[in-house]
């Protein structure tokens, strides 16, 4: 039985999101175009990538591109995991790692080039790594 129209499926079908669909019924919830390749889901509903990003997407605070996959959050902003790097050692941050932030600069708490006054004036943040899921 088709998840969208509840009619019996005879012939070819699509199995996606743990449900079976007629080929013509597996469409983006926003633009209604058939989903034939990559798709995103939100609240159990399928969307084409373009509509998903326009409706629910997050943009990287550094490069401004939409973030697909894992989202790194620090200082109230979202980043690609590859864009947010330590100002001192230029290495990426790990999930759950404590970091210092001051004036839009981020650095590892264990980078020893940071002077004590900077540490005292800085905000310690936890890096959150989130994944998009249905």
N, C-alpha and C positions, 0 to 999 in steps of 0.2 A: 504494500500500500504506500502511495506517495505521501511523503511528509508534508508537502505543500497543499495538494488538492484533495487528498484522502481517497483518490481513485486507485483501483487496482493497476499495477504496473505489468504490462505485457511487453516483452522484448527488452531492449537495452535500457539500462537505468544507471544512475550515478549513486554511489554510496559515499556520503560525506557527512561529517559531523555526527557519526554513528546513526545515521538515518538513510533511508532510500528515497530517491527522487526521480521523477520523469526528467529526461534531458531538458525539456522546455520549462520545467518548473523550478529547476535549481538556478535561481536568478538573484541578482543583487537586490536587496530590500529597498534601496534608494532609487536607482536608475532603471531597475527591472530588466537589465541586459543579462543574457545567459552567462553563467560563470563557467568558463571552460578551462581555466588554468588556476593560477594563484587566487586565493580569496582570503578574506579576514572574517572573523566572526565576533559578534558582540551580543550578549544576552541570548545566545543560541540562534542568532539570525545571521545569514551570510551576506557579505558586502564585497563589492569589488574593491581593490586596493585604493583606488582614487577616492571613492566615496567614503570609505572607512577613514582615510586620513583627513579628508575635509570635515567629517562629522566628529571624529573622536581622537584624531591623531595629535601627537605632541611633536613640537619642533625642537631641535637641538639649539640651545642658547649660544653655541659657538658658531656653527656653520649654517644655522637656520633651516636645514633640510629636515623633512619628516623623519622620525625615528621608527624604524621597523625592527622588530625583535626586542632585544633587551634595552631597557631605559635606565640610565644612571641618574639618580637625583641627588643633588647637593645644593645647599644654600637656597632652597625653594625653586630651583630651576631644573630642567631636564637636559640631558646630554647623551650623545652617542658614547658608548664605552671607549671608542677610539679617539674621541675629541677632547675629553677632559683629562688633562695630564698634569703632573706635578710641575709647578713653576721652577723648582730647583733641579730635580734630577730628570725631568721629562718623561718619567715612567707613568703608566696608567695606574688607576686606583683599583683595588680589589673590593668586592662586595663586603660590606660591614666594616670596612677599614675606617679608622678615625683619621680625619684630615683637618688641617688648619685652613681658614679662609680669611683674607683681608683684602678689601678693595678689588674684588673680582679675581684675585689670585688664590690658587689652591696649592697646598703642598702637603707632603706626607709628614706626620708627626715625628717620624724618626729621621728626617733629613737634617743632619747636624749642622748645616750651613745657616740655619735660621737663628737669628740672634734672639736673646731673651726678651727684649722689649717687644719684638714682633709677636712672640708667643703670648705674652700677657695681654696684648691688645686684640688678639685674634679670637675668632669664634670656632670652637671645635664642632665639627659636623660628623655625622655618620653617613657613609655612602650607602645608598639604597639601590639595589639592582632589581628591577622589576621586569616581568615578562608579560606580554600581551597574551591573554587567553580568553576563551569563550566564557 
